[in-house]
Amino acid sequence: MILGIDLGGTNVRLGQLVDGKLINKIIEPSPGQMSLDESLSYLKAQIQRVITPETRGIGVGVPSVLDSETGIVYNVANIPSWVEVPLKDILESEFRIPVYINNDSNCFTLGEKKIGEGRSFKHLVGVTLGTGVGAGIIINNHLYGGSNTGAGEIGCLPYLDATLEDYCGSMFFKTHYNTTGKEAAEKAMNKNSEAITIWNEFGRHMGRLVEAIVLSYDPEAIIFGGGITAAFPLFEQAMKEAMTDFPYPKSIEKLQIRISTNPDIAILGAAALVEED
C-alpha cells in the first residue's frame, strides 16, 4: 500500500492506494494558520489515521518550490509558518518508511500522465486553475521540474499590470468584478449578459496563458484541472478566439486541450512519486 497526500491551501487530502487504486480517502482542513510545530503535529496525526504496517511509501504534493532530492520545502503557499521545512526527513523519522515530496501541480500532472487524460501524450502540460495558477510539465514521458521544481510556474509570468495568475485564477473575479467565479458562472448559465461578458474576458486572458505555454514548451496537450474548469464551456470559445493571431497557427491547431475528470488525481499523482523512484 502507498499513501498519497495532497497538501492544498484549503484542505489536506490523504488516500490509501493498493495496486494504483484509491481504496480509502480522508479530507481535513489545511493547517494554514498554525505554527510550524502545530502544523507538523497536525499533519502527522492525519497520516497516523491512514497508515498501516503494509504501507511502503508516502508521496506528498506541496504548493511550493522545493528540493525534491532532500525534500526541503520553501515558502509554502497558504501555510506561512512553512518557510523552510525539511519535510522528507521529518516524516521519514516519524514513520520509518520512504517519503517523496514534489510540487502539487507536478503531482496533478503526473497523475494525469499515469492514469488520466494525459496517458496518450509524450509531451504535455497540466495546469491547475484555482486561487492561483500552477503547472506541471511532462517531457518525453517524464516529469520535468527544473532545479527547484519550479519550471511550471507559468502563472508568475508578467502580464498586463500584474501576472498571468492575477488574470487566469479565481482572484480575477474578485479583483476586477468584486464577485466569485462560482457566482459569475451561475449568473452566466442563467443568461446574465454582464456575467457572460466577464467570462468572455476571462477566456481571452486564458488564451494568452495557453500561448505562453505553447511558446515555452510546445506540448501535444494541455490538461486543465481545478475548480474553475467546471466553467470551461463558459470561456472555451473566447479562449480559442484569442489565439487566432498566434504566430505559429499550426501549433495551436494541433494542440489538444483536455479537462481533468478525476477529483482525486492529485492524490494519485502524489502516490505515483513513490512508484517513480
N, C-alpha and C positions, 0 to 999 in steps of 0.2 A: 504494500500500500504506500501511496505517496500523498503528502499534504500539499495543496496549493492554496496560497494566501494572496488575496488582492487587498492591499492596504490603501483604500481610497480616502478621499478627503472627507466624505460623509460617513461611509460605512467601512467596516472590515469584513471581508467575506472569506470564509475558510471552508475548504472542501476536501473530503477524502476521495481518492481515486484508486480504483482497482482495475488493472488492465485498460487504463485510459478512460474508464467510465466513472462519472461522478456518482457516488453512492450515498453521500451524506453531505449536507451543507448547513452552515450556520452564518447568520448575518447579525453583526452587532455594531453599535455606533463607533465611529473612529475616535481615537483618544486625542482629538485635536488640541484642546487647551490644557491638557495635563502636563505636569512637569516631566522631565526626562525619566526619572525613576518610576513615577506613577504610570507613565505610558508604557514603559517596558514591562512592568509587572502586569499591567492590563493585557498586553499582547501575549505574554507567556500564559496567563490564565485562560485566554481563549484557545490557545494551542493545546493546552492541557485537556480541554474538553473533547478534542477530536483525535489526539494522538493515541496510538496503540502500540503494543510491543512489536507488531508487524510493520510499523511504519519505517521505511528505509531511506526516506529523504524528505526535505521540505523545500519548496520553491516559493519565493516571495517577490511579488511585484510592488515596487515602491515609487510614488510620484516624486522622483528627484533624480539628479545626476549622482553617479556613484562609481566606485571602483569595483567592477564585477568580479575581479580576482580576489581581493581582500574582503569584499562585502561591506566596505565602509560607505555609508550613505551620507550625503551632504545636503543641508538646507531643504529638508523635506517639505513639500507644499502642504499647507494646512496643519502641520504639526510643528509649531515654531520652536519647540524645545529640541527638535532633532536637527541640530546644526552640523554636527559631525559625530556619527554614531557607528561603531564597529558591530553592526547588526549580525553579521555572519558569526563572528566569534562569540557574541553574547548568546545567540540561540544554540549554537553547537555546544557551548559549555553547559547550557541548561539541559538540553535534550539528548546529547551524545549521539547524534546522527548528522549526516552531511546536510548542509543548508546552502542554497543557491539564491542569490539576490540579483534582481535586474530591475530596470525601469518599467513602470506599469504599462506604458504604451508599447514597449518592446514585448512584454508578456502578451498583451492583446494581439499583437501582430503575429507572434509565434504561435499562439493558439489558432488563429485563423489559417495560418500556413499548414499546421499539423492536421487539424480536423474540421476547419471551417471553410469559408468562401475562397480561401487562397490556395487550396490544395493543388490546383492545376497550373499554378503560375510559378516560374522560376524567380522572377523579379517583381516584387510588389511592395507597396507602402500601406500600412494600416494607420488610420487616423482616428483618434478619439475626440469627439466633439462634446464637451461638457462646459464647465465653468471656464476652462482653458482649452487649448488645442494641443494635443500631443501626437506624436507619430513614431512608428517603428518601421524599420527597413529590412527587407529580405533581398539579398543579392546572391544570385546563383544558388538558391535554395537554403542559404544560411543567414541567420540573423546578424546584422551589422549594426554595432552601436557606437563605433569610434572609441577613442581612448577613455572617455568618461561616460559612456552610454548616452551621450547627448547628441548623437548625429541626427536624430529625427526631430529636433526642436524647431520645426518649421514655424510654429506659431509665434516664436520670438523674433522673427524677421521684421524689420521696419516696414510699415505700410501706412500710407496717408499720414495722419498726425500721431500715430501710435504704432501698434504691431498688428500682424495678421490675427493674433489671438483676440485682440480687442474687437475685431470686426467679425470673426468667424466662430466665436464661442458664445455662451449664453450671456456674457456681460454686455454684448452688443445691444440686446433688447433693453436692458436696464439703463445703460449709459445714454443711449440715443433716443429711447422712446418711453422710458420710465414704465416698462412693463416686463413681463417674463416671456420666455419662449413658449411656455405652455399656454399662457393667456392669449398670446398672439396667434397661436395655432388654432385654438378653439374658435376665436373670432373669424379667422380666415376660412375655416371649414364651414362657418355659417355665412359666408359670402360678404363679410365686412370689408369694404373697399380699402380702408386705412390699413387693416391688418394684412391684406393681400399685398399692398404696396410695401409694407415692412418686409415681408418675406421675399418679395422680388429684389429689394435692395440687398438683403442678406445673401440671396443667391448670387448676385453679381460679385459680392466680396468673396464668396466661396469659389467662384470661377477663378479669381486671382490666386487663391490658395492652391487650387489644382494646378494652375500654370506654374507656380513656384515649385511644386513637387515634380512636375514633368521636366522642367528645366534643370532641376538639381539631380534627379535620379532616373528619369526616363523609364518608369516602371511599365510592366504589362498591365497592372491593375492597381487601383486604389480601393481599399475597403474602409468604409466609414462605420464607426461604432459610437456609442454614447447616446445620451438622452435626446439630443437634437435630431438624430437620424429618424425618429418617429415622424418627424415633419418633412422628410425628404421630398415627398410629392409636391409640397408647397414651394420649394425653392429649386427643384431639379431643372426645370426649363430655363429659368433665369440664369442659373449657373452655367448651363450649356451655351446659352446665347452670349454670355460674357466672354466666352473663349473663341468666338468666331474670328477675332483678329489675331489669334495666336500665330507667331511667326513660322511655326512648323505644324501646319494643319494635319498632316498625316499622323503625327504622334498623338494628337487628340482623337483623330478618327479611330485609331487602333486601340486606344486606351479603354480598358474595361473598368467601370465604376460599379462596385457592389456594396450592399448594405449588410452588416453583420446581423445574423438571425439568432445567435445563441447568447442569451443573457449571462451565461456562466463562462464565456470564452476567456476572460482574464484569469479566472481561477485555473482553468485548464492549461492556459499558456504558462502560468507560473509553475504548475506541476511539471510541465514539459521541460523546464530548466533542468530538472533532475535527470531526465532521460537524455538531454543534450550532452551531458558531461561525458 
